[in-house]
Amino acid sequence: MTPRARTFATAAALAVGAAACSEPPPAACDGVSAAALTHPDRKLVGAAAPYPADGLLRGRDDELARSQVARREVAWAALARALEPVPFAIDPDAGAPAVLPRWHTWYGKDDLRRLFDRLFRGLTADEMRARAPFTDQALDEAFAWNPTAVDELDSWTVERWQAYLDALDGADELAGVGGIDRVQYSPGAARHLLAGYAPIVGCEGAPPPPLVDLPTPGPRRMVHEALLLAACGERHYGPYFVGAGETLEARVEGAATVRLRAGAAPTVDAADCAGATCTASGPAAVWVAVVTDDGGAATLTVDYHEADGPWAPCLPAPFPLDAAIVKADWRRAELGVTIPVFDTTARGLATAFAGDQAWSPIDEADPDPAAIYTLALPDGRRYRLAGLHLMTKELDHWLWITAWWAPDPDRDLGADRPPAITALGGPWRNYKMCVVTAYREQDLDPTGGATASTLAAALAAAHPGAGGPSWCSNPMLELGHGNAASSCIGCHQHGGLPETSETILADPVRFPDNGRAQVRNNFLHDYTWAVGSGDRLGRMFADHVEYWTPP
């Protein structure tokens, strides 16, 4: 990697996460900005890199609920996967490939608007009136087209494109290529939202269903991938956990066959099934392979049928396994704007949980780019990453991870940072993290068995007692009364409802335990706020449908 590309890899890995429950502050607020990844930037970056989900985590759901240490190990590993550097599709100077963290290649609202416009306008008049679903083929085509959309703009001549590349000659300019979307969606999440536009639009303005209703078991997508295989080529997937009463189905179209095996990777001599379609029943860990003799194009689809999946009445089904969403919060790296410092030791947590249960900074810091992820926009403004949030659908009720910058990163909630994070280099070693996977804390040991004394003490301070409401709150982002004692999963269960963190925390009768208690078993948009608020994707889809549908 060239020095310039290495600098870019450090500077550009910024805009990951925002608060688990907090709404983004107004755009006029000091230190807050947004700049989407543009048409030419998308061509430069290329198609978003898929999130490499761990297909066996579903089988560890109970273990993670019972072990603080196990869930923290899983969370750090998920962060490492999201932060892994991936190369640009087109290198600006044709030298060593410039890279972005995996999440920074993901799709923002402008990508989704562009994709939806192409997909919906590709329907016939009758299909528009019926709000017909997009086919897998149409979705594949649209995502392949997206990086080339700039080529259809008359204003982007060959000369202008070359001038654009030539201008990217410094770390600041390169760092802005990935854009600064507050919310970014992995390919799996983006595809699911687009595919689910009809029920999303149907729920716009409709009254929500009751708090408790029967869930609707049904298929949930695990993989959909177009492949180009060489002669005698093969591609392996999994393993995937299939629970008792569940069924996995793998099917392939094109110049290939699918092999499936429970418990180990399939081979020519050892496969439970081989053909165009294979199925397996749980409980089992299942491996899938796509193989070909002559080579060529093929498309693999893997679905599983859940026994009792979470109900998402405003989506066609819950999100797929490889769905992940990141949210970003920024602080200006100039104009005297500093980063607040919080005490997350056992004593600091005890203080935060007392009184009005609000985070209060104990100091402020002005870290340089070597200590905190820093990014420069094309107009010269510089920003620093104060906190980040990552949610992944590797668990049925999502894996919830939130992290924040700290000047003492190796203490308390950063003391167990693994080598996989440290190996990423640069400022990533300066962030602490908490995680939640269930509504109730089931670890009987308040310390979680942590070996680092400061981490053990912090976990014990946040432990509510076995069976109490689980906790995970970001001091940079969960602002205001009651938010220090809140939880990502508890808040997000209301995604899609006309609620905010303020209304949830202000009503302990409807939303007990600072909103942490589970009070519903159906989740309109499968725990996501971005459809009904924030990015308001539902309104965006509805506007397109209303505008383009003929009378």
Secondary structure by P-SEA (a helix, b strand, c coil): ccaaaaaaaaaaccccccccccccccccccccccccccaaaaaaaccccccccccccccaaaaaaacaaaaaaaaaaaaaaaabbbbbccccccccccccccccccccaaaaaaaaaaaaaaccaaaaaacccccaaaaaaaaaaccccccccccccaaaaaaaaaacccaaaaaaccccccccccaaaaaaaaaaaaaaaaaccccccccccbbbbbbbbcbbbbbbbcccbbbbbccbbbcccbbbbbbbcccbbbbbbcccccccccccccccbbbbbcccbbbbbbbbccccbbbbbbbbbbccccccccccccccccbbbbbbbbbbccccbbbbbbbccaaaaaaaacccbbbbbcccccccccccbbbbcccbbbbbbccbbbbbcccccbbbbbbbbbccccccccccccccccccccccccccccccccccccccccccccccaaaaaaaaaaccccccccccccccccccccccccccccccccccccccaaaaaacccccccccccccccccccccccccccccaaaaaaaaaaaacccc
